[in-house]
Amino acid sequence: MKIQQPKLQLSKLWNTYWFLPSPLFDLALCRIIIVGFQLGYVILRGYYQKILELGDISGLVYDPLHIVSLLTFPWGSQQVPPDWFLSLIFCLNFILGISALIGFKTNLSLMLFAIGNLFIQSYIFSFGSHHHPQALLLITLFILALSPSGSVLSLDDLLRKLQTNMKKQRFLPFNLLNKKSEFARWPLLTVQWLFALVYSSAALHKLTQGEGILSTDWMNGYTLQYFLTNDGLRWGSDLGIWLGQHHTLAVILSWMAIIFEATFFLVLIFPRLVWVYIPAGIGFHTGIYLAQRAPFFPFMALYSVFMPWTWMIKTFSSRKLHSSGQPKPEILYDGLCPLCIRSMTVLCYFDWFQRLNYTPVEAQWASIQKTYPDLSLDACLAEMHLILPDSSIQKGFFAFREIIRYLPPLWPLLILLYFPGASILGPKIYGFVASRRKRLTRCSFDNCSLK
């Protein structure tokens, strides 16, 4: 029993560290940032043109890696796959990336997207050139595919909430930031530990120069001067050439690099250091790119796994609410209308900062009428009303447009809502939809309720 007790305690500590219930919002937002970055990265870096051009360059030796051989077996291990096949893979991968980004069939889309990116990167490496900036991001995509990263902030989750509210025939406000899971922590921690291992390995290699004996020779300044000058001339970086001419500055930069890489693991022990190391890391890799053209942009996107997104949003929301001292805008909606239930569910889904109140008029009409005697129940049932903090009231299309201003994730819609002519066409379209909805949905919904 005495021997088993320490084992149980260690097991409990291990499970607490990796599987402590944590916000799913953090994991889901990292999925959006990382997948969105990868989609943009393969487009902006010209991956499509590159994979098509590689097979046409004479003198390159094609030696397919295992995943490339597996997916291109019909053409054999020595023949470059045709352009139509590469184009098909690239297009399917892009579609899967969009699906993973919006969270449709999230885990399946993420897994296939990860495989597609691995194939594209491996195909490029099959021609003899190997680089490491993309490795950590590819591993992270597979980790996200095995995690509940689509449990919130996904089309899958939104559709589940819509289906549940329609079955219940009512809408209840919710907060995505409060949803937790014991499986939301381990994916982020795994990537964080991989970061610590990557930087520790880089620091150890510099300190040993690959010979296994600790030395400070790499920080003598001359080594960095050589790499700065060589890469500056090779890739056309004026900054790299200029830095390579200043020995004292090279010594300072060498020590800054080794200290950053060798101590990065402290972020895992003292999470508050994230506010020091993440900005330092962004500056570190930005400087490397400007001076040596080494594209470590994937690392910057992956830094999102260190950020306490839920805590940041909640803190900002509470401070803004206390500083303003004004009541929240209040949406008055028909609680027995299916379209209104769907609309409130969607709006609440993007109300991350809890900026709005949602009030069904038929349930709260007595108190509403006391405060706003000029309001009509029929008018509130006919179209959505919004009571603003200054007690002014917007309705219909203009209420919807004002609501979007309180929901930052939906701000791109403001371009359409404030487009010239929107103030004329918007109310007509909204009125047509509202009247048609009343005729087709509310009566059947009420009859179902009465039954």
N, C-alpha and C positions, 0 to 999 in steps of 0.2 A: 504493500500500500504506500509506503514512504517513497518507493522508487516511482510508482505510477503518478503520484500527486504532482511532482515537478513536470512530468511529461504532459499532464492534463493542463497545467498552467501555461506551459509553452504553447500547447495547441490552441488554447483560448486566446493567448496574445497574438498568435499567428493569424487566427481567423478574425480577430478584432481589427488587426492592421489591414488585412486585405479585403474583408467583407463587412466592414462597418457600414450600416445603411447610410447612403449618401445621395445627394440630389441627382436625379436623372437628367436635369436640365444641363448641368455642366458637361456631361458625356455627350448629350445630343448636340449641344452647341459646338463642341469640338468636332463632331462628325461633319457638321455643316461647313465649318471653317476649313477643315483639312480636305474634304472632298471638293469643295468649291475652289480651293487653291490648286489642287491637282488638275482640275478641269481647265482652269485658266492657264496653268503652267505648260501643259502639253500643247496648247494652242499657240501661246505667245512664243514658246521656244522652238516652234516649227517642227514638232515631232513627226507630223504627217509627211511633210516634204522630205524629212531626213530618212524615214524608213523606206520611202519609195526610191530615193536616190542612192542608197547604200549598195543595192544590188547592181547598179549600173556603173559604179566606179571601178575601173580596172586596177588590178594590183592588190585589191583587198582580199584577204583569205576569209572564206566563210566557214566558221566552225561553230555550228549551232549549240547553244546551251541546252540542258535537258528539257526544260519546259518548251523551248522552241522546237526541238526534235519531236516532242510528244504531240504538239498541236499541228505540226506540218509533216507528219509521217507520210501522207500520200505522195509527197514530192521527194522523199528520201532525205538522207542526212547531208548530202553534198549539193543539192540543188536549192537555189534561192526560191522561196514561194512567190507565186505570181502577184502582180500589183493588185489585181481585183481582190485577192484573199486578204492582203494587208489592209486595203481600203475598207473591206467589210469588217475586219477586226477592229480597226480604229473607230469606225462609225458606231458599231455596236457598243464599244467601250464608252464612247461619249454619251450614248443614250442611257446606258446603265449608270453612268456617273450622274446624270440629271435625275434619274430615278432614285439613286442613293441620296442625293442632295435634298430632294423634297420629301424623302422618306416613304416611298411607295415600294412595298415588299422589301423593306429596308435591309434585312440581313442577307437575303438572297441577292439583291442588287449590289450590296457592298462586297460580297464574296466574289461575284463575277467581275465586278469592277476592279477588285484587287488582282484577280487572275489576269485580266486584260492588261492592266498596267505592268504587271510583272512580265508578261509576254512581250510587250512593246519595248520595255527597257532591256530585257534579255536579248531580244533580236538585235538591238543596236550594239550590245556588248558582244554579240556573236561574230563581229567583224574585227575583234582584237582590241578595242578600246574599252577599258574598264575604269569607272569612277564610282565614288561612294556617296555623294550627297543625297541620292535618291533612296538609298537602302533603308534608312530608318523610316521614311515615309511609307514605303511599300510594306514593311513589317506592321506599321501602325494600321494600315488599311485592313489587313487580315485580323488584327486584334479587334478593331471596331466591328468587323463582320461577325465575330464570335461573341459580341457583347450586346446588351439591351440598348444600343444607341438610338434605336428608333421608337423607344417607349414613350417619348415626348418629342415635341417639335418635328412631327412627321405627319404625312398624309394618312398613314396607317392609324395613328393615334387619333387624329381629328375625325376620321370616318367612324372609329369606334365610339367616340363621344357623341357624335351626331346620332348614330344608331341607338345608343343607350337613352339619350334624351327623348328621341321620338317614341321609343317604347314606353318610357315613363310619362310621356305627354306633358312634360314640363322641363323648364331650364333652371338649373341651380348654378350660381356663380362658382368658379373654381380657380385655383392658382397653380399653374404648372410648376412653379418654383418649389412648391411644398411636396411634390411627389418624389419619394425616395425608393431606393432598392439596395439590397445587400450586394448586388452584382454590378453596381454603378461605379464602384471605387477601383476595383482591380485593373480594369483596362487603362485608366489614367496613370495609376501607380506603376504599372508595367512599363509604359512608355517613359515615365520619369526616370525609372531605374536604368532603362536602356540609354537615356541621355547621359546619366552619370557614368555609365560604363564607357560610352563613346568618348567623352571628354577625358576621363581618367586614362584610357588607353592612349589617347593622343598625347597627353602630358607625359606619360611613362615612356613613350617612344622618343619624345624630345629629350627627356632627361637621361636616357640610356643610349641614344643615338643608334638603337637597334643592336647594341653589343652586350646588353645585360648588365652594364656597370654604370651606376649613377654618376652623373657628371653635369656640370653647368656650362659645358662648352657651347651648347645650342644658344645660350643667352649672351654670348660674347658680342653679338651685334653683327659680326661679319657673315654669319650663316644667314640671318634674315636679310641682310643687304644683298647677298647673292640671289636669294629667291625673289626678292622684290625687283631687282634689276632684270633678272632673267625673264620673269613673267611679264614685267612691264614692257620689255622690248618685244617679247613673243606675241603678246595680245594687244599691244598698242595702248598701254596705260601710262599716261603722263605722270599721274600721281605715284605709281609704283616706281618709275624711273627717278622721280624727285626724292622719294623717301629712301631709295637705295643709295643716295649720295650723302646721307647724313648718318654717321655712325652712332652718335650719342642717342639720337631719336630711335634708331634701330634697337639699341640696347634696352631703352625704356619700353618699347613696344614688345620686345621679346619677353621681358619679365612680366608685363601685363598679361600677355597671352598665356604664359605658363601658370601664373597665379589663378587666372580665371578658369582654365581647364582643370587644374589640380584640385581646386576647392569647390567646384560646381556641385559636388555631391552634398554639400552642406545645406542646399535647398531642401533636400529630402528630410533632414533632421530639424531644420529651423525654417518652416514654410514662409515666414515673414520675409526671409531673404529674397523671395521671388521678386520683390519690388526693386532689388538691387541687381540681381543676376540676369533677369530677363531683359531689362533695358540695356545692360552691359552686353549681353549676348547679341542683341539686335545690332548694336553699334559695332561689335566685334566682327560679325559676319558681313555687315554692310561695308566696313573698311576693307575686309579681305577681298570683296568683290570689286570695289573701286580701284584697289591697288594691284590685284592679281587676277581679276576676272574669274575667281572661283565661285560658282553659283551655289551657295548654301542657303538659298531661299526656302527650301523645304523645312529647314530647321526653324525658321522664323514662324512658319505656320504651325509647326508642331509645338512651339512654346505655349500654344493655347491650352495644352493639357495641364499646365502649372497654374493657370489663372482661376481664382475662386469666383466664377461668373455669377453664381446664385447669390453669394454674399455681397458682391459688388452691386448688383441690381437692387437687392433688398435695402442695402444701406443708402443708395442713391434715392430710392423711392421714399423711404421714411424721412430722410433729411429734406427732400423737396417738399413733402407734404407739410412738415412742421414749419419750414421757412415761409411757405406761401400763406399759411393760416386760413386758406379758403376751402370751402367744401368741394368735394369731387363733383364733376359734371354727372348728372343723373339721366339715364336713358329710361324713358317710359315706353313700354312695349306691350303688345297684346299677348298675354301669357298662354292663351288657348289657340294661338295661330301657329300651325306647323312651320310656316316660313319664318315667322318671328323667332321661334325656338331655334331654328337652324342659324338664323342671322346672329342671335345673341351668343350662341355657342362658338361661332367663328370669331366674332369680335372679342369675346372673353379669352379665346385661345391665344390671341396676339396681345392681350393686355398684360404683358409681363411686368409692367411697372405699377399695376393696380391703380390706374388713373381714373377709372369709371365706376359708377354704381349702376346696378341693373334692377329696375322696379317694374313688376307686372301690374298694369293699371287696375285690373279688376280686383286684385287682391289688396291693393293699397289705396284704392280710390278715395276713401273717406279722408285719410290724412292728406292726400294730394290736393283734394278740393278745398280743404281748410287753408292750405298755404297758397294755392293758386286758384281762387274762385272763378277766374275768367276761363279756365280750361273746361273743355267739354269732353265727357267720356266717349261719346261717339267719334269725336275728332281724334282722340288718342288711340282708339281702336282702329280707326281708318288708316292712320299712318304713324310712324315712329316720331316721338318728340324727345328733344334733348334740353334739359334745364341746365344752363351754364352757371358757373360760380357767381356771376354778377346778377343772377336771377332772370336774365333774358332767356327766351325760348326759341329754339330752332326746330323746324319740323320737316319731315320728308327727306328729300334729297339734300337739303342744306344741313339737316341734322346729321345725316350720314357723313357728309363731307367734313363737318366739324369734328365728328367722332374720330375720323382717321387721323386728324392732327394730334390726337392724344395717344396714338398707337404707333410708335417709331418703326416697328417691323413692317407696317403697311404704308409708310410714307411714299414709296415709289408710286402708289396709286394717286397721290395728289397731283401728279403731272397731268393725268387724264381728267381728274375732277375739277382742276382749275384751268383746263385748256380753253382757249377762246370759244365761246358758244356753249360751254358746258352748263352755265347757269340757265340757259334757255332750254336746251335739250334734256338736261338732267332731270328737272322736275316732271317733264312730260313722260319720260321713260319710267321714272320711279312711280308716277301716278298710275300709269297703265299697268305696271307689274303689280302694284298694291291692290288696285281694283279687281284685277283678274284673280289674284290670290284670294281675296275675300269671297269671291263667287265660287271658286273651285275647291278651296281647302278648308276654310274655317267651319263651314256647315257640316261637312263630313266628319271633321275632327270632333265637333261638339256632339254629333250623333253617336260617335264611338264612345265618347265619355259618358253620355247618358245611359248607354247600354250597359 
